[in-house]
Amino acid sequence: MQERKHQHRSRREILRAGGTLIGLMAGASLTSGPSSAGTYPDRPIKIIVPFAPAGPTDIIARVLATHLGQAIGGTAVVENRPGAGGNIGIGVAAHAEADGYTLLVTSSAYVVNPGLYAKIPYDPYRDFAPIAELGTSPNVILAAPDLGVNTVADLVSRAKANPNELNYASPGIGTTPHLSGELFKIACEANLTHVPFSGAGPAIQAILAGTTQVALAALPPAHPHIKSGALKALAVTGAHRWFDLPDVPTMVELGYTDFISDTFQGFLAPAKTPPAVIELLSARSIAILKTAKIAEQLRNDGFEIIANGPEGMKKRIEDEIPKWRDVIARAGIKPV
């Protein structure tokens, strides 16, 4: 893209122009400090995903990156930094330069990890500036078709009759699928051995390959395998049945009161990223998610689109950190 020269303008002038950043042309001047200005973006934007490829966070991040780059007249690329339940990638993003060129798309691990780990490489309240609350997905309990388990009742009976026989895969320690699995064990008084992986993609591959017989995962990476018949969905952990899986019950419907657990995806930037950059990224990402074609694509992939701005993301963080601390305590998981 040919570089354009713009007259130096203050952030206040830019925010006033047109009344909103939504109408700014790509490449409009954004002030990054009281004495410096430049075009944004003038180089590729890196979106860190703190998990392996093919998981729900990676799926939505790649859709966002493709369209966000086009919307702001630049390029956005995804960089996967998996490990330590998401802590490695989140920590990298937390300590990146606050210039709008390193961003984070993360999952519920962001709010779970403060209660799961004795020490984490980020402060969830102070190290990031929320950009947008992207979407959420129910978790799903999966069984291999050749296991001979067709319902949650079948799974509970099998686990009780054969203690220590069944393993369940999850995207990693402390992810909402893992915590859902631990709550399942408590609620059903059934013993399944947890096998953590580095993300949802590897966890799904484990059950497809027969490494584990059961898996808990967010719906998006499991959805195509459920539709193809490669995996059997026993239940979803959302508040209602998924629109194109009408025969898959919720755990609440099966009598497990308050068994609601989902996985969200959020968009954040390092703290002190210029407010004008945050507003631009927020407006454009929300507009992308609300585009009918993209919203339908993501819904078909297993996402419920939220598309809230910074305040919505901030409230979710504040609400869910204490919520998951309580779940971790109830599950008897000690911080590591």
N, C-alpha and C positions, 0 to 999 in steps of 0.2 A: 504494500500500500504506500503510495507516494506521501511523504511527510508534508504536513501543512504547517505554515507558520501563523501563529496567532499573537495578537497584542497581549501583553501581560495584563491579567485581570485578577482581582481579588476573589477569594472564595465567596464573599457576600454578594459580589456582582454576578458571579456565575449562578449562584442559587436563585438570585432574583430573575435571571434571564428566562423569560417564558413562564415564570412561576413555578416551574418544576423541572427536575433533571430528566424526567421521562422523555421530554421533547428535545433534549440536546442531541446534536449530531455526533456521531462517533468521532472521537479525536478532539472533542472540545477541551479547552484548557481547564485543568483542575489544580488548584493550589495545594501543595503538600506541606506547606509551612509558611510562616509569616513573611519569609523573604525569598522563597523559591517557588517556581512554577514550571509546569511542563505538560506535554500532552499525555493523556492516559487513555488507553495503554500505548506505549511506544515500543514494547517488547512483549514476548509471550508471557502469559499468566500461568502459573503453576498451581493446580488444585491438588493438594495432598489428600489421599484417601488412606486412613491408617489400617487398612485391611487388604487381604489378598484380592486379586481380580475375581470377578464373576459373582461377588456377593451383592446384597441389596444396595449398600452404600456406593460400591463401585458402579453398579448399573445406573443409578440416578445421577451420579457425578459425571459419568461420560455423556449422558443425554444433556445435562446442564452445560458441560464444557463445550460441546459441539455448537449449541445454539447461543450460548453466552458470548463466545468469541465473535460470532457473526453479528450479534446485537450491539456490541460495543466497538466494532471495527478493528478487532484484533484477533489474537489466537489464544485459546485456553487449552492446556493439556493436563491430563491426570497423571499423577505420580503415586504409585502404590508404595506405602511404607508400613508393611504389616509387622506385628510382633507385640508381645506383652499386653495382649488384650486391647490393643489400640493405643497404648501409652506411648510407644515409640513415635508413631506418626503424629499424634497430637502434640507431643513434646517438641518435635521438630518445627511444627507450625507455630507453636506458642512463642518460640524464640527466634523466629524468622524476622527479617526486616519488615517493619510496618509501613510498607509502601504500596500495598495493593497488588503486588506481583506474586505473593505466596499466600494462598487461601486454604481453607480446610472444609471438606465435606465429611462429616462424621456421623456416627450413629448414637444410639442410647448409651454406648460405652462411655461417652463423654460424661454422663451424669451418674453412671453406675460405678465407675472406677474410683471416685473419691471415697466410697464406702467399702470398696473391695480391697484396696491396696493401702498399706500403712503409709506409703510415700508415692506420690505421682509427680511427673515432671511438668505439671502445669497447675495453675490455680483456675478452677472453672469459672470463677466469678470475675477475676481481674485480668487474666492473660489474653482474653479474646473480646472482640467487638462482634456481637451477633449481626448477621446480614439478613438471613431469612430462615424461617421454619419451612422446610421443603415438603415433606410427606411422612407418612407412617404406614406400617404394615403389620398385620397380625402375625404372630408366630404360628407354626403348624407342626403337629406331631406326625411323623412319617414312619412308615414301616416298609420293609422290602416285600414285594408281592409274594415271594416264595416262602415267607415266614409263616404263612397261614394265619395271620392276624388281620382281622377286618374291621375291628372296632376297638375303642378304648377299653371296653369290658374284656375283650379277648386279650389285649395286651396286659391288663392287670392280672388276669387269671394265669397267663403264661409266666409272668414275672414271679408271682407268688408260688406257683408250682415248681419253678426251676430257679431258685435263688442264684444270683451271680452268673446266670447264663447269658443274659441280654446286655449288650453294650449300646449306648446311644451317643451319636456324634453331635457336637455343637460347634459353632463358629469360634469358640474360645472361652476361657474361664471369665466369668463375670458378664458375658453377653446376656441379653434378655432371653435368648433361647436356652442358654445354660441355666439361668435362674428359673425359667419356666420348667425345665426338666427336674430341678431339685424340688420345686414346689409340687410337681406331679408326684414325685416319690413320696413326699410327706402326705399329700392329700389321699393318695391311693394306697399308701402303706405297701409299696412295691419297690423292690430293689433292682435298679438298673445301674450299670457302671458307666460313669461319664468318661468319654474320650474326646478331649478338646482338640480343635484344629486351629489353623491360623486365619481362618475366615470361613464364610458361608460356602464359597465355591469348593474348597477342599473337603468340608464336612459333607456336602451333597455327593461329591465324588466317592467318599468313603462308603456311604450306604449303597450307592449304585454299584460299587465294586465288590460289595459283600464284606468289607472290612468291619462294618458294624451292621446290626440288624435293624436298628431304629435310629432316627435322627430328629432333633428339634432345630428348626431354622426359621428365619423370617420367610414370608411367603414368596417374594420375588424370585430368588434363585431356584426355589422348589417348584414353582408354578408350572413351567413347561414340562417337567418330569411327571407331575401329577396328571396333567392333561393328556400326556402321551401314554399313561398307564405304567410307566417305568417305576413309579413310586406310589404307595397307597397313603392317602391323607386320612388320618383317623379323626382329627379334630383341629379346629383353629382356636386361637386364644384371644380373639377379638371380641368385641361386644355383640357382633352380629355375624351371620354367615356371609361368606364372600360371594359376590354377585354371580360369578360363573362357576362356583363350586357348590351348588345348592344342596347337594347330598352330604356335605361335610358339616357336621354339627359343631357348635361352640362347646367349650368346656362347661360354661354356665348352663347350657341346655342339658348337659349330661349330669347335672346335679352338683357340680363343683362350684359352689357359690363364690363370687368375687374372683374367680380364676380368669382375670383379664390381664393380658400382657402383650404389649406391642413393641415394635422397634421403630424409632423415628430416625429421620435423616435431617441434619441441620447444616447450615452454611455459615461459616464464621471467618473472621480475619484477625490477625494479631492486633492486640490492643494498641491504640494510638494510630491506627490506620486513619488517614484523613477522612473526616465525616462526609465530605463530598464524594469520595470514592465509595464509601459504604452505601450512601444513598443511591448512587448510580447502579452499583451492583445489585442492591436490593430491588430497585424498581425494575431492572431488566430481567432478573431471575424470576421474580413474581409474574411478570408479563409472559415469560416463556412457559411457566407452569400452567398458566391459565389459557394458553393457546389450545383450542379444542383438539387439534390433532395430537399434540404432545400429551395433553392430559389423558386422552383416550389410550394412547400408547402405554403410558405409565400405569394407568388403571388396569389394562390388560396384562401388564407385567407383575401386578400384585401390589401396587402402591395406592394408598388413599391420599390424594393431593391435599395439602394444607395451605400452602402459599401465603403464609403470614410474614410480615416484616420483622425488623429487629426486635420490637417490643414483644411480639408473639414468641420469638425464639428465646428471649430473655426470661419470659415468664415460665416457659417449659423447663428451662434449666433450674430456675428457682424452685419450681414445684417438684421436679423429679429427683433431685439429689436426695432430699429427705425420704421420699417415697421408696427409693431403691435401697437406701440404708436400712430401712425397716424390713424390706423383703430379705435382704442379706442376713439380717439378724434372725429373722424367723426361720430361714433355711439352715441356720447354724453354721454359716460360713464365716470363718475368722479371717480378718484382713491379713494379707501376706506382705 
